[in-house]
Amino acid sequence: MERIKRFFKSDFFKTLVTYVGIILIVVIIRIFVIDPIRVDGSSMNTTLADGEIMLLNKFIYKKGDIKRFDIVVIKEDDHYIIKRVIGMPGEVIEYRDNKLYIDGKEMSDPYPSTETDDFSIENIGHKKIPGDSYFVMGDNRAASLDSRYSEVGTVKKKLIVGRAKLVIWPIKKFGVVK
């Protein structure tokens, strides 16, 4: 019995508890708060490049709302896609002559790296964006499979797992993206 008491008071035990605690904290943060995510493809060029690694903030939308122009990560089947939020629930989205119109009013859209073909939310069978969904697009409009296409359509909020804002790899690109 005395030997067990000495073990629990030993420096080895204290060090072991410290390391186990650190590992548990890292695992909890990874599961519930942040996760690395890899950009796959060219749909977000020139904002994000294929192969860049970002930190996915999984917690941000549990305490706050999704905002227009946020870069979000969407769970699609067994993989993730990264897109920019363009339209909010209840809005009517349209592009005419490479300009964004929301509810009939022209709105600034500084993010496309290519021209945006004419499009209306009605093209995918909606009068407006459903109340639990968002309209998302890649910044490289010419090479993005996004909400303009029925294969993707509007994205339900429950499929948006978080926001990606910080590039961590490659090191030369380290920083916050807009």
N, C-alpha and C positions, 0 to 999 in steps of 0.2 A: 504494500500500500504506500509506503514511504517513497518507493521508487517511482510510482505513478505521479505522486505529488511533485517530486523533483522534476519529472519530465515536463509537466504542465507549466512549471516555473522556469524552465531552461530557455536559454537564448535561441536554441534550435527551434523550439515550439513557437516562440514569439515570431521568429523569422518566417516559419512555415505559415502561420496564421496571416501574417502580413501579405505574403505572396498569394495565398489562396484568396484573400480579400481583394487584392488588386485584380486577379484573374476574374473573379465574379463581377466586379464593377465594370471591367472591359466587356465582358459578355453581355451584361445587362444594357450597357450603352449601345453596343452593336445591334442587339435585338430590337430595342425600343426607341433609340434616339438617332444615331447616325450609322451610315453604311457606305462603303465605297461603291461607286457605280461607274461602269465603263461606257463611254459613248461608242455606239455601234452604227457606223454608216455616215453618210454625208448630209442627212436631212437637216442638221442644225448648222452647217457651214454658213457663214464664216465665224459665227459666234463660238461654236464648239467643233472640234475636229475629231474624226474617227480615231479611236484609241485613247483619247484623253480620259483621265480618271477624275471623277468628281466625288464630293461628299454629298450623300443624300441625307437631307434632314427629314427624318420620319416624324418628328414631334411637332413641327411647325404648324401643321394644319389641325392638330388636336386642340391647340389653344388659339388659333387665328384662322382667318378666312383666306381662301385662295383669291389671289388678285390678278387682274388683267396683266398680261405680259410676264407673269411668273414662268420660270422654266420648271416644269413638273416632270416627275417620273411616274409612268403609268404601268401597272402590271397588266400584261397582255399574255394570256395563257401561261406559258412557263418561262417567259422572259420579260424584260422591261424595255420600254421605249421612252425617249426623252423628247418633249415637245414644249412649245410655248402656248400659254393660255391666251386666246384671242377673244373669245366670247363667253359671257357669263350666263347663268340660268335666266331664262325668260327673254333674252335679247334676240333680235332679228339681225343676222349677219349677212353682209353682202360685200363683194369686191366688184367694183366697176372701174375700168380704166386704171388699174393698178392702185386704186384707193380703197381704203376700208370704210364701210358705212355700218354704223350700229344704230338700229332703230331709225334708219333713214338719214342720220346725221353723219357727215364726214368726220372721221377721227384719225389722228396722227398714228401711224404705224411705222416706227423707225427701224424695225428689226429685219425685214426681208433682205436677203442678199441677192435675190433674183426677182424678176417681175412676177406678180401674182395674176394669174388668169382670172377673167370674170367668173364669179361664182355667187350663188345665192343659197341660203340655208334650205330653200325649197328643193334644190337639186338633190338633196339626200332625204327628201320626204317629210320635212318639218316646216311648220309655219314659223316657229321660233325654237330656241334651244330649250329642251325639256328642263323642268324645275330642279332636277337632281343631277344635271349634266353640264359639261363645258365643251366649248369648241376649241380645239387645239390645232396648231400648225407648226411645221418645221420652218426655220428661218430661210433655208434653201428651198424656196417654194417649188422650184422646177424639179426637185428630186425628193420630195417628201410625200410619203403616204400618210395622210392625216385626216382630220375631220371632214375635209372636202369630199372624201371618197366613202362610199357606203360600206366598204370593208372595215373601215375604222368608225366612221360616224361620230356623233357626239360621245363624249366620255363621261361615264357616271362617276360621281365624286368618290364612291367607295373603291374605284380602281386606281385613284390617284394616291400613291403611297407616300409622296413627299415632294419637297422642293430641292432642286440641285442648283447651287449658287457658287460653290467654291471648287475651282479646279486645283487638284493637288499633284497631277502628273500630266505632262512632263514638268519638271521643276521650273523651267524657263517660262511656263505659262501659269505658274502658281498665282492664284488670286481670285477675287470675286468677279463674276460675270454679270452683265446686265441683261 
